[in-house]
Amino acid sequence: MKAAVVVFPGSNCDRDLAVAFEQAGFDVSMVWHKDSVLPEGVDIVGVPGGFSYGDYLRCGAIAAQSPICQAVVEHANRGGYAMGVCNGFQILTETGVLPGALLRNAGLKYICRTVDLQVATEDSVFTNGYAKGDVIGIPIAHHDGNYFADADTIAALKDQDRIAFTYADNPNGSVDDIAGILSENRRVLGMMPHPERAADEGHGGTDGTAVFRALAGIVAAA
Amino acid sequence: MKARVHVMLKNGVLDPQGEAVRHALGALGFDKVEGVRQGKVIDLELASGATEADVTEMCEKLLANTVIESYSIEMK
């Protein structure tokens, strides 16, 4: 089982994400943003949180144009697994792999605290370690986490059961309390909260571990 | 040759920064402001031969996120 974690200038959750993958049993390689190919045989690509390229222009906009992101898009288009957390979610929306966009938090403030999420679907390789309706405590740390998409897109996400997580108490103004979504083939997850920051006893909570374990279970079985 | 690109959040997309500016103007006593939308201006220095179509492509690919933003181009 191989995972790759992309590293941009300004990424700051890349090593946390790598450790979470490792603890679930993945061999992890770090991939630099200037690389144009992913390591051979990679099962899942992690796009980490942080402030890629200083959030210049728009969060994730410059990273989405980087050479490695073209490879990540091709990987996703081939049906490969990928997950973007926080800035990684912003990047995946900027590439068009996931629909919608992340706007400035409605309250204008950067928010850094653990929030309750509801698992909105268990029908994905990322969420089948939970039961639908489970409430899990996962940290958020973002300034631009206010998920927006037009009404047609939101309707499609709902009809296709592609909302992965919702906020129990919406902290940022996201449409329909959306905290994380899935791609149409359910193999790409984007979420603003950080499961990799709730994946070790030392973090103060391990509610995020199930994401990585479930993923490892599916990939190992495939 | 120059181009100026205006990027604005689309109508219907909440602009919390614009709202905050509107409140601040109200607090200063400017009570005739009914709405504020905040955007970006991007000036491009272009080599000769660049066309508005080139700038449009730049907007579509990078300068604006057309999911949430609209843009307009002034060629100078």
Contacts between the chains, C-beta under 8 A, distances in Angstrom:
chain1	res1	chain2	res2	distance
A	57	B	62	7.3
A	57	B	63	7.4
A	58	B	65	5.8
A	61	B	62	6.5
A	61	B	65	6.8
A	65	B	61	7.6
A	65	B	62	6.3
A	93	B	67	7.4
A	94	B	65	6.7
A	99	B	67	7.6
A	100	B	67	6.4
A	101	B	65	5.6
A	101	B	67	4.5
A	101	B	68	4.5
A	103	B	9	7.9
A	103	B	13	7.0
A	103	B	14	7.1
A	103	B	16	7.7
A	103	B	68	6.5
A	104	B	16	5.5
A	104	B	17	6.2
A	105	B	16	7.2
A	106	B	14	6.8
A	106	B	16	5.2
A	107	B	16	7.4
A	108	B	16	5.3
A	108	B	17	6.7
A	108	B	20	5.7
A	146	B	14	7.8
A	146	B	16	7.8
A	148	B	13	6.3
A	148	B	14	7.8
A	148	B	67	7.7
A	148	B	68	6.0
A	149	B	67	7.1
A	150	B	67	7.8
A	173	B	14	6.9
A	173	B	16	7.3
